[in-house]
Amino acid sequence: MIRINRALRLALPLFLLPAAAAAQDAGPPGNGLDLTLGALVLWGESALAGVGDDVMAVPWVSLEYGRFYWIGVGAGFRTDPVAGFEVEIGIRGELESWCADDSPVLDGMDDRDPTIEAGLAITRALPGGFEVAVDAWHDVLGVHRGWSASAALARP
């Protein structure tokens, strides 16, 4: 099965570079409606033994209005930054999935199907142009009954 989530993480930054450049000329966030339509061709190499590469075409919609957004398979709301913190709540499609018979490594595991997750992200601006971000997501449909979380330090 395709590992869409990983492929999206790799493909989206390249796809959105022109949109990000155009948005810089549009003024501060929250001004008006920003809409981008397009398509992505995703390629995913599986880390599982015996599972080949997958290629998939996916339509793309990016809609931002004020602090609300719908980008790809996720939607949410961003707060205005307060004391350097920005909070975001949202939902997203978690498309990464597998079948237990995809690889011997998965023996004894249940199949994992795509689901919808709800989550919270907090970003903090740091000196020197850096920012730190943490997020946590939970499967709201009970498909895999799990959580995911991440932390990142970046200089955008």
N, C-alpha and C positions, 0 to 999 in steps of 0.2 A: 504494500500500500504506500501511497505517496506521503512524504513527510512535508506537508504543505506549510506548516507553521514555520519550520526552519527555512524553507525556501522563501517564504514571505519576508522573513527577517533579513535575508540577504538581498532580495530583489527590491524591496520598497525604498530603501535609501537611494538607490540609483534612479528609480522611477520618479521620485519626488524632488530631486535636485532642481529641475527647472521650475517647479511650482514654488519651492522655497525661495528661489531667487526672485521670482515675480512678487511674492508676498512681502519681501523686504521693501519694495517700492509702494506697497499699499497702505503703509502707516502701521500704527500699533495694533496688536491683536484685538479683536472684538469690533473692528470697524466693518460693517456690511457683511455681505454674503460672499464666501469663496467657494466655488464649485469646480471640481476637476473630474472629468470623465476619461476613461481610457481602458487599456487592457494590459495584462501582464502575461508573459510566458514564463512559467516556473519550471525549473529543473531541480530535481532533488536526488542526491546520491544517498542511498540507504546505508546505514552503518551495520545493518543486519546481514549476516552471511547468507549468501544464496538469493538475496533480494536485489534486483537490478535497479537501474535508474528509471525515474519517471519524469515525464514532461506533461505539463497541463497548461491550458490557456484559461485565464481568469479575468472576468470583467472587473473594472476598478471604478469606484465612486469615492470621492472625497468631498465632503460638504462641511463647511465650518460657518457658523453664524454666532457671533459674539463668543461666549464661553462654551457653547454647545458644539459638538462635532460628531460626524459619522465618517469614519475613515476605514475603508476596506470592510473588514468583518468585525469592526468594533464601533461603539458609540459611547458618548459620555459627556461630562460636564467638568470644566476646569474652573477653579476659584480664582479670583484676583489674587496676585501675590501679596502676602501680609508678612512683614518682617523677614522677607527673603524666602518664605515658604509658599509653594503652590500645591494645592490638594486637587486630586482628580478622582472622580468616581465614574465607573463605567461598566459596560458589558462587552464581551467579545466572543467570537466563535473560536473555539479551540479545535483546530482541524487535524492535529497530529493524531494518528491512529495506527493500530497494527492488529494483526491476527496472531494468535498464539502459535499457529503453524508456520509463520513467516521464517522462523529461525529456531534452531535448537536452544539458543540462549533464552528464548521465551518459554521453554517448557515449564508447565505448572502455573503459568500466568494466565489471567483472563484476557480475552480480546479487549482492545480499547477502541471505542467508537468516538467520533466527533461529538462535542457537547457545547454548551454555552456556559461561560464563566462570568461572574461578577467580581469586581475588585476595586481596590483603593491604591492610589499611588501618591507619594509625597516627594516633591523635589525641593531642594534647598540650594540657593545660590551661595557660592563660596568666594572668598577673595581670589584674585588672579584670574577671574573668568571661568572658574571651575563650577561644577554643580554635582551634587550627589542626589541620587534617586533610589527609592525603595518602593517595591510594590508587592501586593499579595492578591491572589485570585483564587476563587473557590468554584467548584463545579455545582451550579445551581439546579441542574437537571438530575443529579445523582447518577450520571452515567458511569463515572469512575470514582465517585465519592472521595475526591482528593483536593489538595491545595497545591498551589505553586507560589513561589516567592523569588524575588531577585533584588539585587542591589547593584548599583553602577556608579562609578565616578567618571565624569567626562568633562571635556573642555569644548563646548559647542562652538 
